[in-house]
Amino acid sequence: MKMGAGARPAALGDTQAALAEGALSALWNPAGLGLLSAPEVSLTHNKWTEGVTDQRFVGAVPFKGAGALALAYERLTVDDFLGFDAQGTPTGSVKSGDDVLTVAWGRNLAQGATGASGLTAGVAAKVISEKVAGVSASGFAADFGVMVRPWGAGAARNPWFRRSSLGAAVRNLGQGLKFDSQTAALPTEYVLGLGYSQPFSGDLLTTGADLHQVTGEKTSISFGAEYWLKGLLALRVGYRSTDNTGAGLRAGAGFRLGKVTLDYAWSGLGENLGAAHRLTLGFRFGEPTPAPGLAADVYQDFVERGKRHMGLKLYDRAILDFNEALKINPASAEVQQWLLECGRLMEGGEPR
């Protein structure tokens, strides 16, 4: 249960308290579901250390005025290995595996007038089953999370303020899994994080940092950065502190083609352990939208780019920019007028 879900979060060093988004937020900070604007599904394959694989499915659906509901299923399998009894005598091949079923819900609880938007909260319930050498155990766990994006007069005046986010999550709260007379404690984790996003001429840089405390372990920190190029290609890098030599560094990339995304992550596992490789395929039943605190900035960025391209007589590029702006604000009369002007100029009209 300490193995993170999804290629994007892994590439960002598990930095998700304030950066969780889409259907996968159900497994990191369920408050992120409160920002979901269209149904999503996600499938992840994780090749961990030799003989260990992890498969995950997540689906999430938003309901107008009632938040979003998500369902997730995880199956972790371990290749058969040789078992021994208390005297050290081989007992034959041993099978092991875990199953986790998660139901999560999140919604926006407060919305600021600026659109740099408020407070979201979420909760998740898990049913856990583990089997080792024919012995089974099961249990229940819960996750809780909140995310805050500043709003009010201060956010309206300061773009950097409304581009920031704060998140907190508690994961794997529960009594543990009971094997016969012994109980295996759950890896309960407390996370606090900060995020910041900055648009650059149609590109988007997102950064974040988290503080992690897993019960019975040392406090750790994580960092992550993601750069989206033209909304098509994402480059990611991350790090999570660890005592394992050579471990902690993460990297990855993402591709978006229409409503389909494909993400890859490489995670160093430490000396003599090699690396883990994750691949996530996602599908969104609707247009992707920027985070609420960025919508106004990204919209204005596309409008300004379109105007610059018009000044250079690159009307085809200007039309692409204005169409991107309309995805954020479909009712913009200003952008619609600029599109009409582009069409007139492409037909040989004189600039006004």
Secondary structure, DSSP 8 states (H G I E B T S, - for coil): --S--SHHHHHTTT--TTT--SGGGGGT-GGGGGG--S-EEEEEEEE-STTEEEEEEEEEEEETTTEEEEEEEEEEEEEEEEEE-TTS-EEEEEEEEEEEEEEEEEEEEE--TTSS--EEEEEEEEEEEEEETTEEEEEEEEEEEEEE---SHHHHH-HHHHTEEEEEEEEEES--EEETTEEE----EEEEEEEEEEEETTEEEEEEEEEEEETTS--EEEEEEEEEETTTEEEEEEEE--SSTTEEEEEEEEEEETTEEEEEEEEEEETTTEEEEEEEEEEESS-----GGGHHHHHHHHHHHHHHHHHTT-HHHHHHHHHHHHHH-TT-HHHHHHHHHHHHHHTT----
